[in-house]
Amino acid sequence: MPYTCKKHQSLLRRKLGSSDPILQENKITNLRQSIRHVDGIIIQPGETFSFWKLVGKTTAEKGYIEGLLLSHGEVKTGVGGGICQLANLLFWLALHTPLTIRERHHHSFDPFPDDQRALPFGSGASVFYNYIDLRFHNQTDQVIQFKVWLTDEHLKGSVHIEEEWSYSYHVFEKNHTFLKAEGKNYRQNEIWRSVIDKKTGNEIKQELLINNYSEVRYELLDDIHKERATN
């Protein structure tokens, strides 16, 4: 399609606490399997995208292997683990379009310290077969297409349309902080979106998208977290 609304990429390998690096290599295998079902998908006007309707159950028979899972407040391993990274990417892309988010979930805890984080905390999407889904609806009059692919270092994606929209979108965070309550550490922020008129460059409106409040499951020892906690 002739117009690209948004592009994004995320690192395939990041330090995730003390987790086994092999699980990240396994994640890449799982991503390679899952993106085959999503790359090039076209959402017609009036249609609703469903992550699990496209990807289906992640089983060993389909080529999925053990990866990292966040489930019921715990860090675990399981077949198909790691494909939340694909859901994160799709959700971030969708936020830069007029698509209506019908279903999106986020973990209630923050398991790992930030490592080369590019997006605001809490701007991802959790998926767990088959009851925690990511769904968005195309209420526009245009066909919308998503492209996703892997390189050696990144998961990449883009969203495309037939005719250019009059507006662009900027997604950002406000009021990020760490805090302590009843002996536990928590992290909170707000995810906002600006709608900008492309012709004038003027901001049309700002809208609050997400309020995040999550328990932190790691020690806040490094200077970066201490500094952010005081801002």
ChimeraX attribute file (.defattr): number of C-alpha atoms within 10 A of each C-alpha:
attribute: neighborCount
match mode: 1-to-1
recipient: residues
	/A:1	11
	/A:2	8
	/A:3	12
	/A:4	15
	/A:5	18
	/A:6	18
	/A:7	17
	/A:8	15
	/A:9	17
	/A:10	20
	/A:11	15
	/A:12	19
	/A:13	16
	/A:14	13
	/A:15	14
	/A:16	15
	/A:17	13
	/A:18	7
	/A:19	13
	/A:20	12
	/A:21	14
	/A:22	11
	/A:23	20
	/A:24	21
	/A:25	16
	/A:26	20
	/A:27	27
	/A:28	24
	/A:29	20
	/A:30	23
	/A:31	23
	/A:32	18
	/A:33	18
	/A:34	24
	/A:35	19
	/A:36	14
	/A:37	16
	/A:38	20
	/A:39	15
	/A:40	17
	/A:41	16
	/A:42	17
	/A:43	17
	/A:44	17
	/A:45	14
	/A:46	12
	/A:47	14
	/A:48	17
	/A:49	20
	/A:50	16
	/A:51	23
	/A:52	20
	/A:53	14
	/A:54	14
	/A:55	15
	/A:56	14
	/A:57	16
	/A:58	21
	/A:59	13
	/A:60	11
	/A:61	7
	/A:62	13
	/A:63	14
	/A:64	22
	/A:65	21
	/A:66	22
	/A:67	23
	/A:68	23
	/A:69	22
	/A:70	21
	/A:71	14
	/A:72	10
	/A:73	13
	/A:74	11
	/A:75	12
	/A:76	14
	/A:77	16
	/A:78	16
	/A:79	19
	/A:80	28
	/A:81	26
	/A:82	27
	/A:83	24
	/A:84	20
	/A:85	21
	/A:86	26
	/A:87	20
	/A:88	20
	/A:89	22
	/A:90	25
	/A:91	20
	/A:92	20
	/A:93	19
	/A:94	20
	/A:95	19
	/A:96	20
	/A:97	21
	/A:98	17
	/A:99	18
	/A:100	15
	/A:101	16
	/A:102	13
	/A:103	13
	/A:104	16
	/A:105	14
	/A:106	17
	/A:107	19
	/A:108	16
	/A:109	19
	/A:110	21
	/A:111	18
	/A:112	16
	/A:113	19
	/A:114	15
	/A:115	11
	/A:116	10
	/A:117	11
	/A:118	10
	/A:119	13
	/A:120	15
	/A:121	18
	/A:122	24
	/A:123	23
	/A:124	20
	/A:125	22
	/A:126	21
	/A:127	25
	/A:128	20
	/A:129	14
	/A:130	11
	/A:131	8
	/A:132	16
	/A:133	19
	/A:134	23
	/A:135	19
	/A:136	22
	/A:137	20
	/A:138	20
	/A:139	14
	/A:140	15
	/A:141	9
	/A:142	16
	/A:143	17
	/A:144	22
	/A:145	19
	/A:146	21
	/A:147	17
	/A:148	22
	/A:149	18
	/A:150	16
	/A:151	10
	/A:152	9
	/A:153	12
	/A:154	15
	/A:155	21
	/A:156	19
	/A:157	21
	/A:158	21
	/A:159	24
	/A:160	21
	/A:161	18
	/A:162	13
	/A:163	13
	/A:164	13
	/A:165	14
	/A:166	9
	/A:167	20
	/A:168	18
	/A:169	19
	/A:170	13
	/A:171	19
	/A:172	16
	/A:173	19
	/A:174	13
	/A:175	9
	/A:176	17
	/A:177	18
	/A:178	21
	/A:179	13
	/A:180	11
	/A:181	8
	/A:182	5
	/A:183	6
	/A:184	10
	/A:185	17
	/A:186	17
	/A:187	19
	/A:188	18
	/A:189	20
	/A:190	20
	/A:191	20
	/A:192	17
	/A:193	18
	/A:194	19
	/A:195	20
	/A:196	18
	/A:197	16
	/A:198	13
	/A:199	8
	/A:200	8
	/A:201	11
	/A:202	12
	/A:203	15
	/A:204	10
	/A:205	10
	/A:206	14
	/A:207	11
	/A:208	14
	/A:209	15
	/A:210	15
	/A:211	14
	/A:212	18
	/A:213	18
	/A:214	18
	/A:215	20
	/A:216	21
	/A:217	16
	/A:218	12
	/A:219	10
	/A:220	14
	/A:221	9
	/A:222	9
	/A:223	9
	/A:224	11
	/A:225	15
	/A:226	13
	/A:227	11
	/A:228	11
	/A:229	14
	/A:230	10
	/A:231	9
